[in-house]
Amino acid sequence: MNRSSTAHLWILVTGLVSLVVALVTAMLKTSVGASAAEATLSAGAAFATAFGLGLGILGALRRKT
C-alpha cells in the first residue's frame, strides 16, 4: 500500500469512529427524554467535533513523518 491509500483508510476510520460517537450521543440524549430534533442536533455537533479532532490529529501526525 502506498502512502496515499493509507491516508484514505485513516480518514475512513476517522469518519466511522465519528459516526459511532454521533450514534452514542443520540442514544444518550433520547434516553434522558430529549426530543428527536434535540438529539439529532447534539449528534451532529458530536460528529463534527470528533471528525475535526480526528482530522487534526491525522494532520499533526502526517507533518511529523
Secondary structure, 3 states (H helix, E strand, C coil): CCHHHHHHHHHHHHHHHHHHHHHHHHHHHHHCCCCHHHHHHHHHHHHHHHHHHHHHHHHHHHHHC
